[in-house]
Amino acid sequence: MNVKFHTLNNTYRAPVSSPRKRMPQSTSVKTADYDTVDIKRTRNAQDDEESFSRLLARKASAQLGSGASPERVQELSRKIADGTYQPDAGRIAGRMLGLS
């Protein structure tokens, strides 16, 4: 990301001690009296973000593996139907946090 600051005048006006009578200003705004800031995203930064997101997606899909075997699914289904399935809350929380 490129950030460029363009200042037009590096000197500052001294404070005025007594108020002066203000004259009506014209309706046109002079853009030369204001500082500007240009913020542009470089092409390389966008490419880096896209490649990083692809890398994360690949790592996440690799960690998922192939899933549970059909035998394990049938065993869990039977335990749930029988009411004998006892989930381990600590193990589930650890897996969700990536601790195990």
DSSP file with accessible surface (Angstrom, degrees, kcal/mol):
  #  RESIDUE AA STRUCTURE BP1 BP2  ACC     N-H-->O    O-->H-N    N-H-->O    O-->H-N    TCO  KAPPA ALPHA  PHI   PSI    X-CA   Y-CA   Z-CA
    1    1 A M              0   0  140      0, 0.0     2,-0.5     0, 0.0    40,-0.2   0.000 360.0 360.0 360.0 130.6    0.0    0.0    0.0
    2    2 A N  E     -A   40   0A  83     38,-2.7    38,-2.0     2,-0.0     2,-0.5  -0.888 360.0-172.5-102.9 132.0    1.4    3.4   -0.9
    3    3 A V  E     -A   39   0A  72     -2,-0.5     2,-0.4    36,-0.2    36,-0.2  -0.990   5.8-176.3-123.4 121.2    0.5    6.4    1.1
    4    4 A K  E     -A   38   0A 120     34,-2.2    34,-2.0    -2,-0.5     2,-0.5  -0.973  11.3-157.3-120.9 131.3    1.7    9.8   -0.2
    5    5 A F  E     -A   37   0A 153     -2,-0.4     2,-0.6    32,-0.2    32,-0.2  -0.931   7.1-167.6-106.7 126.3    1.2   13.1    1.6
    6    6 A H  E     -A   36   0A  74     30,-2.3    30,-1.8    -2,-0.5     2,-0.4  -0.957   5.1-174.9-115.6 112.0    1.2   16.2   -0.5
    7    7 A T        -     0   0   77     -2,-0.6     3,-0.1    28,-0.2    28,-0.1  -0.882  11.8-165.4-105.9 143.2    1.5   19.5    1.4
    8    8 A L  S    S+     0   0  100     -2,-0.4     2,-0.4     1,-0.3    -1,-0.1   0.738  75.6  26.6 -98.3 -26.7    1.2   22.7   -0.4
    9    9 A N        -     0   0  100      1,-0.1    -1,-0.3    24,-0.1    26,-0.0  -0.948  52.4-171.9-144.0 117.7    2.6   25.1    2.1
   10   10 A N        +     0   0  125     -2,-0.4     2,-0.3    -3,-0.1    -1,-0.1   0.530  67.9  82.7 -86.6  -8.0    5.0   24.3    4.9
   11   11 A T        -     0   0  100      0, 0.0     2,-0.3     0, 0.0    -2,-0.0  -0.755  68.6-146.4 -97.5 147.6    4.7   27.7    6.6
   12   12 A Y        -     0   0  208     -2,-0.3     2,-0.2     1,-0.0    -2,-0.1  -0.843  19.8-110.3-112.0 149.5    1.9   28.5    9.0
   13   13 A R        -     0   0  242     -2,-0.3     3,-0.1     1,-0.1    -1,-0.0  -0.507  32.7-114.2 -76.7 143.5    0.2   31.8    9.5
   14   14 A A        -     0   0   80     -2,-0.2    -1,-0.1     1,-0.1     2,-0.0  -0.457  43.1 -93.6 -72.5 147.0    0.7   33.6   12.7
   15   15 A P        -     0   0  129      0, 0.0     2,-0.5     0, 0.0    -1,-0.1  -0.351  37.1-123.8 -63.6 144.1   -2.4   34.0   14.9
   16   16 A V        -     0   0   97      1,-0.1     4,-0.0    -3,-0.1    -3,-0.0  -0.777  15.7-160.0 -91.4 129.1   -4.4   37.2   14.4
   17   17 A S  S    S+     0   0  127     -2,-0.5    -1,-0.1     1,-0.1     0, 0.0   0.828  75.8  39.2 -81.7 -32.6   -4.9   39.2   17.6
   18   18 A S  S    S-     0   0   70      0, 0.0    -1,-0.1     0, 0.0     2,-0.1  -0.949  89.9-111.6-120.4 139.3   -7.8   41.3   16.5
   19   19 A P        -     0   0  130      0, 0.0     2,-0.3     0, 0.0    -2,-0.0  -0.409  30.3-148.5 -68.0 140.9  -10.7   40.1   14.3
   20   20 A R        -     0   0  198     -2,-0.1     2,-0.3    -4,-0.0    -4,-0.0  -0.781  27.3 -95.6-105.5 156.2  -10.9   41.6   10.9
   21   21 A K        -     0   0  192     -2,-0.3     2,-0.4     1,-0.1    -1,-0.0  -0.523  43.6-130.6 -70.1 129.7  -14.0   42.2    8.9
   22   22 A R        -     0   0  201     -2,-0.3    -1,-0.1     3,-0.0     3,-0.0  -0.680  13.1-146.7 -88.0 136.9  -14.7   39.3    6.7
   23   23 A M        -     0   0  144     -2,-0.4     2,-0.0     1,-0.1    -1,-0.0  -0.708  33.6 -93.7 -96.3 147.4  -15.4   39.9    3.1
   24   24 A P        -     0   0  124      0, 0.0     2,-0.2     0, 0.0    -1,-0.1  -0.389  43.1-136.5 -61.2 136.9  -17.8   37.5    1.2
   25   25 A Q        -     0   0  158      1,-0.1     2,-0.0    -2,-0.0    -3,-0.0  -0.631  19.8-102.8 -93.8 156.6  -16.0   34.7   -0.5
   26   26 A S        -     0   0   83     -2,-0.2    -1,-0.1     1,-0.1     0, 0.0  -0.319  29.2-118.1 -71.6 160.4  -16.7   33.5   -4.0
   27   27 A T  S    S+     0   0  148      2,-0.1     2,-0.3    -2,-0.0    -1,-0.1   0.673  86.8  94.8 -77.2 -15.0  -18.6   30.3   -4.3
   28   28 A S  S    S-     0   0   82      1,-0.0     2,-0.5     2,-0.0    -2,-0.1  -0.578  70.9-137.7 -81.0 141.5  -15.8   28.5   -6.1
   29   29 A V        -     0   0  104     -2,-0.3     2,-0.7     2,-0.0     3,-0.1  -0.837   9.4-137.1-100.3 130.4  -13.5   26.4   -3.9
   30   30 A K    >   -     0   0  137     -2,-0.5     3,-1.0     1,-0.2     4,-0.1  -0.764  11.6-166.1 -87.3 117.2   -9.8   26.6   -4.6
   31   31 A T  G >  S+     0   0  119     -2,-0.7     3,-1.3     1,-0.2    -1,-0.2   0.710  82.0  71.8 -75.9 -17.4   -8.3   23.1   -4.4
   32   32 A A  G 3  S+     0   0   69      1,-0.2    -1,-0.2    -3,-0.1    -2,-0.0   0.659  87.4  65.4 -72.4 -12.1   -4.8   24.4   -4.3
   33   33 A D  G <  S+     0   0  111     -3,-1.0     2,-0.4     2,-0.1    -1,-0.2   0.460  93.3  74.0 -87.9  -0.6   -5.4   25.6   -0.7
   34   34 A Y  S <  S-     0   0  138     -3,-1.3     2,-0.2    -4,-0.1    -3,-0.0  -0.880  76.7-124.5-119.4 146.2   -5.8   22.1    0.7
   35   35 A D        -     0   0  100     -2,-0.4     2,-0.3   -28,-0.1   -28,-0.2  -0.516  31.0-152.0 -77.1 152.3   -3.4   19.3    1.5
   36   36 A T  E     -A    6   0A  69    -30,-1.8   -30,-2.3    -2,-0.2     2,-0.4  -0.925  11.2-154.9-128.3 154.8   -4.2   16.0   -0.1
   37   37 A V  E     -A    5   0A  78     -2,-0.3     2,-0.5   -32,-0.2   -32,-0.2  -0.997   7.5-162.9-128.9 125.2   -3.6   12.3    0.7
   38   38 A D  E     -A    4   0A  68    -34,-2.0   -34,-2.2    -2,-0.4     2,-0.5  -0.947   7.1-176.1-109.2 122.4   -3.4    9.7   -1.9
   39   39 A I  E     +A    3   0A 108     -2,-0.5     2,-0.4   -36,-0.2   -36,-0.2  -0.975   9.8 170.6-120.0 118.7   -3.8    6.1   -0.8
   40   40 A K  E     -A    2   0A 144    -38,-2.0   -38,-2.7    -2,-0.5     2,-0.5  -0.978  30.5-130.8-129.8 140.8   -3.4    3.4   -3.4
   41   41 A R        -     0   0  129     -2,-0.4     2,-0.1   -40,-0.2    -2,-0.0  -0.789  27.7-134.2 -88.9 125.9   -3.1   -0.3   -3.1
   42   42 A T     >  -     0   0   40     -2,-0.5     4,-1.6     1,-0.1     5,-0.2  -0.412  15.3-120.5 -77.3 156.9   -0.3   -1.7   -5.1
   43   43 A R  H  > S+     0   0  147      1,-0.2     4,-2.3     2,-0.2     5,-0.2   0.883 112.2  57.0 -64.6 -36.8   -0.7   -4.8   -7.3
   44   44 A N  H  > S+     0   0  115      1,-0.2     4,-2.5     2,-0.2    -1,-0.2   0.892 103.8  52.8 -64.3 -38.4    1.9   -6.7   -5.3
   45   45 A A  H  > S+     0   0   21      2,-0.2     4,-2.2     1,-0.2    -1,-0.2   0.916 110.2  48.0 -64.3 -40.7    0.1   -6.2   -2.0
   46   46 A Q  H  X S+     0   0   65     -4,-1.6     4,-2.2     1,-0.2    -2,-0.2   0.921 111.8  49.6 -66.3 -41.7   -3.1   -7.6   -3.6
   47   47 A D  H  X S+     0   0   58     -4,-2.3     4,-2.6     1,-0.2     5,-0.2   0.899 109.5  52.5 -62.5 -41.1   -1.2  -10.6   -5.0
   48   48 A D  H  X S+     0   0  104     -4,-2.5     4,-2.3     1,-0.2    -1,-0.2   0.916 109.7  48.3 -61.6 -43.1    0.3  -11.2   -1.6
   49   49 A E  H  X S+     0   0  107     -4,-2.2     4,-2.3     2,-0.2    -1,-0.2   0.909 112.8  48.1 -64.5 -41.2   -3.0  -11.2    0.1
   50   50 A E  H  X S+     0   0   72     -4,-2.2     4,-2.2     2,-0.2    -2,-0.2   0.917 112.8  47.1 -67.3 -41.5   -4.5  -13.6   -2.5
   51   51 A S  H  X S+     0   0   55     -4,-2.6     4,-2.3     2,-0.2    -1,-0.2   0.881 111.7  52.1 -68.8 -34.7   -1.6  -16.0   -2.3
   52   52 A F  H  X S+     0   0  121     -4,-2.3     4,-2.5    -5,-0.2    -2,-0.2   0.929 109.8  48.5 -65.2 -42.4   -1.7  -15.9    1.5
   53   53 A S  H  X S+     0   0   66     -4,-2.3     4,-2.2     1,-0.2    -2,-0.2   0.897 111.2  50.4 -66.5 -36.5   -5.5  -16.8    1.5
   54   54 A R  H  X S+     0   0  132     -4,-2.2     4,-2.4     2,-0.2    -1,-0.2   0.910 109.4  51.6 -65.5 -39.3   -4.8  -19.6   -1.0
   55   55 A L  H  X S+     0   0   73     -4,-2.3     4,-2.5     2,-0.2    -2,-0.2   0.930 110.4  48.2 -62.6 -44.2   -2.1  -20.9    1.3
   56   56 A L  H  X S+     0   0   90     -4,-2.5     4,-2.5     1,-0.2    -1,-0.2   0.906 110.8  51.1 -62.7 -41.3   -4.4  -20.9    4.3
   57   57 A A  H  X S+     0   0   61     -4,-2.2     4,-2.4     2,-0.2    -1,-0.2   0.915 110.8  48.5 -63.8 -41.4   -7.1  -22.6    2.4
   58   58 A R  H  X S+     0   0  147     -4,-2.4     4,-2.1     2,-0.2    -2,-0.2   0.926 112.6  47.7 -64.4 -43.9   -4.7  -25.4    1.3
   59   59 A K  H  X S+     0   0  125     -4,-2.5     4,-1.8     1,-0.2    -2,-0.2   0.912 112.2  49.6 -64.3 -41.7   -3.4  -25.9    4.8
   60   60 A A  H  X S+     0   0   51     -4,-2.5     4,-1.1     1,-0.2    -2,-0.2   0.924 112.2  47.0 -64.3 -42.8   -7.0  -26.0    6.3
   61   61 A S  H  X S+     0   0   72     -4,-2.4     4,-0.8     1,-0.2    -1,-0.2   0.864 110.4  53.4 -69.1 -32.1   -8.1  -28.6    3.7
   62   62 A A  H  < S+     0   0   76     -4,-2.1     3,-0.3     1,-0.2    -1,-0.2   0.863 107.4  51.6 -69.0 -33.6   -5.0  -30.7    4.3
   63   63 A Q  H  < S+     0   0  164     -4,-1.8    -1,-0.2     1,-0.2    -2,-0.2   0.751  99.0  65.5 -75.1 -22.7   -5.7  -30.8    8.0
   64   64 A L  H >< S-     0   0  140     -4,-1.1     3,-0.6    -5,-0.1    -1,-0.2   0.844  85.5-172.8 -68.7 -32.2   -9.2  -31.9    7.5
   65   65 A G  T 3<  -     0   0   57     -4,-0.8    -1,-0.1    -3,-0.3     3,-0.1  -0.239  48.1 -50.2  71.5-160.4   -8.1  -35.2    6.0
   66   66 A S  T 3  S-     0   0  130      1,-0.3    -1,-0.2    -4,-0.1     2,-0.1   0.546  81.6-122.9 -92.8  -7.4  -10.5  -37.7    4.5
   67   67 A G    <   -     0   0   56     -3,-0.6    -1,-0.3     2,-0.0     2,-0.2  -0.441  48.9 -27.8  97.7-172.1  -13.0  -37.8    7.4
   68   68 A A        -     0   0   69     -2,-0.1    -3,-0.0     1,-0.1     0, 0.0  -0.493  66.2-108.4 -81.9 150.2  -14.3  -40.6    9.5
   69   69 A S     >  -     0   0   54     -2,-0.2     4,-2.1     1,-0.1     5,-0.2  -0.372  28.0-113.8 -72.5 156.0  -14.4  -44.2    8.2
   70   70 A P  H  > S+     0   0   89      0, 0.0     4,-2.3     0, 0.0     5,-0.2   0.864 117.7  56.0 -60.0 -32.4  -17.9  -45.6    7.4
   71   71 A E  H  > S+     0   0  130      2,-0.2     4,-2.3     1,-0.2     5,-0.2   0.916 107.1  48.3 -65.6 -42.3  -17.4  -48.1   10.3
   72   72 A R  H  > S+     0   0   98      2,-0.2     4,-2.5     1,-0.2     5,-0.2   0.902 110.7  51.4 -65.1 -39.1  -16.8  -45.3   12.8
   73   73 A V  H  X S+     0   0   73     -4,-2.1     4,-2.4     2,-0.2    -2,-0.2   0.928 110.9  48.0 -63.6 -42.6  -19.8  -43.4   11.5
   74   74 A Q  H  X S+     0   0  140     -4,-2.3     4,-2.3     2,-0.2    -2,-0.2   0.907 111.0  51.1 -65.2 -40.0  -22.0  -46.6   12.0
   75   75 A E  H  X S+     0   0   73     -4,-2.3     4,-2.4     2,-0.2    -2,-0.2   0.936 112.3  45.7 -63.8 -44.8  -20.6  -47.2   15.5
   76   76 A L  H  X S+     0   0   42     -4,-2.5     4,-2.5     1,-0.2     5,-0.2   0.893 111.2  53.1 -65.4 -39.1  -21.4  -43.6   16.5
   77   77 A S  H  X S+     0   0   67     -4,-2.4     4,-2.4    -5,-0.2    -1,-0.2   0.913 109.8  48.6 -61.0 -41.6  -24.8  -43.8   15.0
   78   78 A R  H  X S+     0   0  130     -4,-2.3     4,-2.5     2,-0.2     6,-0.2   0.934 111.7  48.6 -65.2 -44.1  -25.5  -46.9   17.0
   79   79 A K  H  X>S+     0   0   63     -4,-2.4     5,-1.9     2,-0.2     4,-1.3   0.896 112.3  48.6 -64.1 -39.6  -24.3  -45.4   20.2
   80   80 A I  H  <5S+     0   0  106     -4,-2.5     3,-0.3     2,-0.2    -1,-0.2   0.930 112.2  48.5 -65.5 -43.6  -26.4  -42.2   19.7
   81   81 A A  H  <5S+     0   0   84     -4,-2.4    -2,-0.2     1,-0.2    -1,-0.2   0.894 114.4  46.3 -63.9 -36.3  -29.5  -44.3   18.9
   82   82 A D  H  <5S-     0   0   99     -4,-2.5    -1,-0.2    -5,-0.2    -2,-0.2   0.687 109.9-124.0 -77.1 -19.5  -28.9  -46.5   22.0
   83   83 A G  T  <5S+     0   0   56     -4,-1.3    -3,-0.2    -3,-0.3    -4,-0.1   0.647  82.2 112.8  83.1  15.7  -28.3  -43.4   24.2
   84   84 A T      < +     0   0   82     -5,-1.9     2,-0.4    -6,-0.2    -4,-0.2   0.445  38.3 114.9 -99.5  -0.6  -24.9  -44.7   25.3
   85   85 A Y        -     0   0   90     -6,-1.1    -9,-0.0    -9,-0.1    -8,-0.0  -0.572  41.9-175.1 -76.1 125.2  -22.8  -42.0   23.5
   86   86 A Q        -     0   0  157     -2,-0.4     2,-0.1     2,-0.0    -1,-0.0  -0.891  13.6-150.1-121.0  98.8  -20.9  -39.8   26.0
   87   87 A P        -     0   0   74      0, 0.0     2,-0.9     0, 0.0     3,-0.1  -0.388  14.6-127.1 -70.2 146.3  -19.0  -37.0   24.3
   88   88 A D     >  -     0   0  100      1,-0.2     4,-2.3    -2,-0.1     5,-0.2  -0.834  19.8-167.3 -94.8 103.5  -15.8  -35.7   25.9
   89   89 A A  H  > S+     0   0   75     -2,-0.9     4,-2.6     1,-0.2     5,-0.2   0.869  85.6  53.8 -61.8 -38.9  -16.4  -31.9   26.3
   90   90 A G  H  > S+     0   0   53      1,-0.2     4,-2.3     2,-0.2    -1,-0.2   0.912 110.1  46.4 -62.8 -41.9  -12.7  -31.3   27.1
   91   91 A R  H  > S+     0   0  142      2,-0.2     4,-2.3     1,-0.2    -2,-0.2   0.909 112.2  50.7 -67.5 -40.4  -11.5  -33.1   24.0
   92   92 A I  H  X S+     0   0   81     -4,-2.3     4,-2.3     2,-0.2    -2,-0.2   0.942 111.8  47.3 -62.5 -45.3  -14.0  -31.3   21.8
   93   93 A A  H  X S+     0   0   48     -4,-2.6     4,-2.0     1,-0.2    -2,-0.2   0.916 111.2  52.0 -64.2 -40.3  -13.0  -27.9   23.2
   94   94 A G  H  <>S+     0   0   11     -4,-2.3     5,-3.1    -5,-0.2     6,-0.8   0.909 110.4  47.7 -62.6 -40.2   -9.3  -28.8   22.7
   95   95 A R  H ><5S+     0   0  150     -4,-2.3     3,-0.7     3,-0.2    -1,-0.2   0.892 110.1  52.6 -68.7 -37.3   -9.9  -29.7   19.1
   96   96 A M  H 3<5S+     0   0  154     -4,-2.3    -1,-0.2     1,-0.2    -2,-0.2   0.870 112.4  45.2 -66.4 -34.1  -11.8  -26.6   18.4
   97   97 A L  T 3<5S-     0   0  130     -4,-2.0    -1,-0.2    -5,-0.2    -2,-0.2   0.472 115.7-115.7 -87.5  -2.8   -9.0  -24.5   19.8
   98   98 A G  T < 5S+     0   0   62     -3,-0.7    -3,-0.2    -4,-0.5    -4,-0.1   0.757  77.6 127.7  77.2  23.1   -6.4  -26.5   17.9
   99   99 A L      <       0   0  135     -5,-3.1    -4,-0.2    -6,-0.2    -5,-0.1   0.670 360.0 360.0 -85.8 -20.6   -4.7  -27.9   21.0
  100  100 A S              0   0   97     -6,-0.8    -2,-0.1    -9,-0.1    -9,-0.0  -0.855 360.0 360.0-133.5 360.0   -4.9  -31.5   20.0
